[in-house]
């Protein structure tokens, strides 16, 4: 229940923010955690395709480390 509430709050924040708004480290981590279904190990600022992104490392239940890129402007995974 706690995770669902967190996800709903994140969705509400992303939907209410204008497209140019910067997505924070915590928001990027929450989105990446949902995408990769695991534990966030690290969150770093970076660039991909000429635009700012969050580079989030996630440890999956299978023990694999996945890197999820989150667009810093929209909060959407790339």
C-alpha positions in Angstrom: 0.0 0.0 0.0 2.8 2.4 0.8 4.5 1.9 -2.5 1.2 2.5 -4.4 0.6 5.7 -2.5 4.1 6.8 -3.4 3.6 6.0 -7.0 0.3 7.9 -7.1 1.9 10.9 -5.6 4.7 10.7 -8.1 2.2 10.5 -11.0 0.3 13.5 -9.7 3.5 15.5 -9.4 4.6 14.7 -12.9 1.2 15.4 -14.4 0.8 18.8 -12.7 4.4 20.0 -13.6 4.9 21.9 -16.8 6.9 20.1 -19.5 10.0 22.2 -18.9 10.1 21.6 -15.1 13.2 19.8 -13.8 12.6 16.4 -12.4 14.4 15.8 -9.1 16.6 13.0 -8.0 14.0 11.4 -5.8 11.4 11.4 -8.6 13.8 10.0 -11.1 14.7 7.2 -8.6 11.0 6.3 -8.0 10.3 6.1 -11.8 13.3 4.0 -12.4 12.4 1.7 -9.5 9.0 1.1 -11.1 10.5 0.4 -14.6 13.2 -2.0 -13.4 11.4 -3.4 -10.3 14.3 -3.4 -7.9 16.3 -1.5 -5.4 18.0 1.8 -6.4 21.7 1.8 -6.0 22.8 5.2 -7.4 21.4 8.2 -9.1 23.6 10.5 -11.2 23.1 13.5 -13.5 24.2 12.9 -17.1 23.4 13.6 -20.7 22.0 11.4 -23.5 21.2 12.6 -27.0 22.0 16.2 -26.1 19.5 16.4 -23.3 19.9 16.2 -19.5 19.0 12.8 -18.0 19.1 11.0 -14.7 21.2 7.8 -14.9 19.7 5.4 -12.3 21.3 2.1 -11.3 18.8 -0.5 -10.1 19.5 -3.9 -8.6 16.8 -6.3 -9.8 15.4 -9.3 -7.8 17.5 -11.6 -10.1 20.7 -9.8 -8.9 21.2 -7.9 -12.2 22.2 -4.3 -12.3 20.1 -2.3 -14.8 20.8 1.3 -15.8 17.6 3.3 -16.5 17.8 6.7 -18.1 15.1 9.2 -17.0 14.5 12.4 -19.0 15.3 15.3 -16.5 12.6 17.5 -18.1 9.7 15.1 -18.4 10.4 12.4 -15.9 9.8 9.7 -18.5 12.1 6.7 -19.0 14.2 6.7 -22.2 
